[in-house]
């Protein structure tokens, strides 16, 4: 596939975040395929950050005469500029892009509280066993009194 006048095609990359940067998962010339992979990754791992970017060869790298057929891996050491096409943010659960707002305008939503039934179940799970504590204290007191009465007059 040779390109006319040495112009390199635009490519699309899907990346996932990792500590210290982004890891490229896929580089493809077809935006529809890259978009499908991007949406599939966001659905599969809803807690991760993913981005779909458009890779455009820089003019200096394109003028160097790098042939498109010699780098089947998609990079070949050339320099690319990139533009954000879409971003998946797990905090909002939405896919946004440069043309869509990242967050709705208006006041921030308060944190989501669990339903009342869940809160009552959590309270029931952590209830204090007052009867058990009273029984242990009462039995301990009776045993201490019995030991004192049994050993008390002999020691004095």
LINCORRA-V359227 format. One record per residue. N is the residue number from 1. RES is the residue in three letters. PHI is phi as a letter, one per 40 degrees, with the letter a starting at -180 (* if undefined). Layout:
# LINCORRA-V359227
((N:RES:PHI) (N:RES:PHI))
This chain:
# LINCORRA-V359227
((1:UNK:*) (2:UNK:c) (3:UNK:c) (4:UNK:c) (5:UNK:f) (6:UNK:g) (7:UNK:c) (8:UNK:c) (9:UNK:c) (10:UNK:c) (11:UNK:b) (12:UNK:b) (13:UNK:b) (14:UNK:b) (15:UNK:b) (16:UNK:b) (17:UNK:c) (18:UNK:a) (19:UNK:d) (20:UNK:g) (21:UNK:i) (22:UNK:b) (23:UNK:b) (24:UNK:c) (25:UNK:c) (26:UNK:a) (27:UNK:b) (28:UNK:a) (29:UNK:c) (30:UNK:c) (31:UNK:c) (32:UNK:c) (33:UNK:c) (34:UNK:c) (35:UNK:c) (36:UNK:c) (37:UNK:c) (38:UNK:d) (39:UNK:c) (40:UNK:c) (41:UNK:c) (42:UNK:c) (43:UNK:c) (44:UNK:c) (45:UNK:b) (46:UNK:c) (47:UNK:c) (48:UNK:b) (49:UNK:c) (50:UNK:b) (51:UNK:a) (52:UNK:b) (53:UNK:b) (54:UNK:b) (55:UNK:c) (56:UNK:b) (57:UNK:c) (58:UNK:c) (59:UNK:c) (60:UNK:c) (61:UNK:c) (62:UNK:c) (63:UNK:c) (64:UNK:c) (65:UNK:g) (66:UNK:c) (67:UNK:c) (68:UNK:c) (69:UNK:c) (70:UNK:c) (71:UNK:b) (72:UNK:c) (73:UNK:c) (74:UNK:h) (75:UNK:b) (76:UNK:g) (77:UNK:g) (78:UNK:c) (79:UNK:c) (80:UNK:b) (81:UNK:c) (82:UNK:b) (83:UNK:b) (84:UNK:c) (85:UNK:b) (86:UNK:a) (87:UNK:b) (88:UNK:b) (89:UNK:b) (90:UNK:c) (91:UNK:c) (92:UNK:b) (93:UNK:g) (94:UNK:b) (95:UNK:c) (96:UNK:b) (97:UNK:a) (98:UNK:c) (99:UNK:c) (100:UNK:b) (101:UNK:c) (102:UNK:c) (103:UNK:a) (104:UNK:c) (105:UNK:c) (106:UNK:h) (107:UNK:c) (108:UNK:c) (109:UNK:c) (110:UNK:c) (111:UNK:c) (112:UNK:c) (113:UNK:c) (114:UNK:c) (115:UNK:d) (116:UNK:c) (117:UNK:c) (118:UNK:c) (119:UNK:c) (120:UNK:c) (121:UNK:c) (122:UNK:c) (123:UNK:c) (124:UNK:c) (125:UNK:c) (126:UNK:b) (127:UNK:c) (128:UNK:c) (129:UNK:c) (130:UNK:c) (131:UNK:c) (132:UNK:c) (133:UNK:c) (134:UNK:c) (135:UNK:c) (136:UNK:c) (137:UNK:c) (138:UNK:c) (139:UNK:c) (140:UNK:c) (141:UNK:c) (142:UNK:c) (143:UNK:c) (144:UNK:c) (145:UNK:c) (146:UNK:c) (147:UNK:c) (148:UNK:c) (149:UNK:c) (150:UNK:c) (151:UNK:b) (152:UNK:c) (153:UNK:c) (154:UNK:c) (155:UNK:c) (156:UNK:c))
